[in-house]
Amino acid sequence: MDELVVVVTDADVSAARDAVRRAQTEKASPERLALLRRDLEQLYRLQARQMIEEFRQRERS
C-alpha cells in the first residue's frame, strides 16, 4: 500500500488563518468558528511535523 503524503504550505496556513479572522469579523456561529479554529490548529500541527521530518532528513544526509 502506498503511503499518503500531505504537504502543508505557508499559503495553506495563511488561508486558514484568514478564514478564522473573516468568520470572527462576520460574527459566524460559534460552531463554525470552532470548526475553522480546529482546522487551523490541525494545519499548524501537520506543518510542524513536516518541518521536523524535513530536518531529520537533512541530518541523516
trRosetta pair geometry for C-beta under 8 A, 3 or more apart (Angstrom, degrees):
i j d omega theta_ij theta_ji phi_ij phi_ji
6 46 6.4 -48 103 -168 121 136
7 50 6.9 107 -135 -132 56 145
8 12 5.1 -114 -160 69 71 146
8 13 6.7 72 164 -47 107 93
8 43 5.5 160 -149 -158 137 79
8 46 4.7 116 -26 107 145 112
8 47 4.2 -105 95 -75 129 83
8 50 5.9 -168 39 -7 95 151
9 12 4.8 113 54 -3 71 97
9 13 7.4 -138 99 2 46 84
10 13 5.7 -55 -152 39 38 110
10 14 6.1 41 150 -22 69 108
11 14 5.5 -53 -142 39 32 115
11 15 6.2 35 157 -21 65 105
12 15 5.9 -56 -149 35 27 109
12 16 6.5 23 154 -15 62 108
12 43 5.8 -158 129 -148 106 132
12 47 7.8 177 75 -69 116 119
13 16 5.8 -57 -149 38 31 110
13 17 6.2 32 153 -20 66 107
13 40 7.4 86 -150 -150 67 77
13 43 5.2 173 -97 136 73 127
13 44 6.8 91 -127 -77 117 63
13 47 6.1 -16 -61 -35 128 156
14 17 5.7 -54 -146 37 30 111
14 18 6.3 32 154 -20 64 106
15 18 5.6 -53 -147 36 31 113
15 19 6.4 35 152 -23 63 103
16 19 5.6 -50 -150 31 33 115
16 20 6.8 35 151 -19 63 100
16 36 7.2 168 -169 -173 78 80
16 39 5.7 -144 -144 117 122 101
16 40 4.3 163 142 -97 118 78
16 43 5.3 161 14 14 164 156
17 20 5.8 -51 -154 32 34 111
17 21 6.5 32 150 -15 65 106
17 40 6.0 101 -76 -131 57 129
18 21 5.6 -55 -148 40 34 111
18 22 6.1 35 154 -21 67 107
19 22 5.7 -52 -143 37 30 112
19 23 6.3 32 155 -20 63 106
19 36 5.3 -146 120 -149 106 125
19 39 7.9 -20 82 80 139 132
19 40 7.7 -167 63 -63 102 108
20 23 5.8 -57 -150 36 29 111
20 24 6.5 31 151 -20 63 105
20 33 7.2 82 -146 -151 73 73
20 36 4.8 168 -89 133 72 119
20 37 5.8 88 -119 -79 124 66
20 40 5.6 -20 -42 -38 134 148
21 24 5.6 -53 -150 34 32 112
21 25 6.3 31 153 -18 66 107
22 25 5.7 -55 -147 38 32 112
22 26 6.0 15 158 -5 67 113
23 26 6.0 -63 -138 49 27 101
23 28 3.8 -42 -165 9 88 141
23 32 5.9 -155 -150 123 131 107
23 33 5.1 170 133 -96 129 76
23 36 5.4 165 3 17 157 162
24 27 7.7 24 177 -73 30 36
24 28 7.3 -49 -58 22 25 96
24 33 6.7 87 -75 -123 66 121
28 32 4.2 -96 159 86 120 130
28 33 5.2 149 85 -53 108 86
28 36 7.7 64 84 -1 157 137
29 32 4.6 93 57 6 84 103
29 33 6.9 -155 91 -4 43 87
30 33 5.7 -57 -144 41 32 112
30 34 6.1 36 156 -22 66 107
31 34 5.7 -54 -147 35 28 112
31 35 6.4 30 153 -20 63 106
32 35 5.7 -55 -151 34 31 113
32 36 6.5 28 154 -15 65 106
33 36 5.8 -55 -147 38 31 109
33 37 6.3 31 155 -18 65 107
34 37 5.8 -55 -146 38 30 111
34 38 6.3 33 154 -22 64 106
35 38 5.7 -53 -148 34 29 112
35 39 6.5 30 153 -19 63 105
36 39 5.6 -52 -150 35 32 113
36 40 6.4 34 152 -19 65 104
37 40 5.6 -53 -148 36 33 112
37 41 6.4 34 153 -19 66 104
38 41 5.8 -54 -149 36 31 111
38 42 6.4 33 152 -20 64 105
39 42 5.7 -55 -151 34 32 113
39 43 6.5 32 152 -18 64 104
40 43 5.7 -54 -152 35 33 111
40 44 6.6 37 150 -21 65 102
41 44 5.5 -49 -150 32 35 114
41 45 6.5 33 153 -16 66 104
42 45 5.7 -55 -149 38 33 110
42 46 6.2 31 154 -17 67 107
43 46 5.7 -53 -142 39 32 110
43 47 6.1 30 159 -18 66 108
44 47 6.0 -60 -147 38 25 107
44 48 6.3 27 155 -21 63 108
45 48 5.7 -55 -148 34 30 112
45 49 6.5 29 155 -17 64 105
46 49 5.8 -55 -150 37 32 110
46 50 6.2 36 151 -23 65 107
47 50 5.3 -52 -148 35 34 118
47 51 6.4 36 153 -21 66 103
48 51 5.8 -53 -150 34 31 110
48 52 6.5 32 152 -19 64 104
49 52 5.6 -53 -149 35 33 112
49 53 6.3 31 154 -17 66 106
50 53 5.8 -56 -149 37 29 109
50 54 6.4 30 153 -19 64 106
51 54 5.7 -52 -146 36 32 112
51 55 6.4 36 153 -21 64 104
52 55 5.7 -55 -152 35 31 113
52 56 6.4 31 151 -19 65 105
53 56 5.6 -51 -147 36 33 113
53 57 6.4 37 153 -22 65 103
54 57 5.6 -52 -149 33 32 114
54 58 6.6 31 153 -17 64 103
55 58 5.9 -56 -153 35 32 109
55 59 6.4 29 152 -19 66 108
56 59 5.6 -57 -147 37 32 112
56 60 6.4 33 154 -22 66 106
57 60 5.9 -56 -150 33 31 111
57 61 6.8 35 152 -29 62 104
58 61 5.7 -53 -155 23 35 116
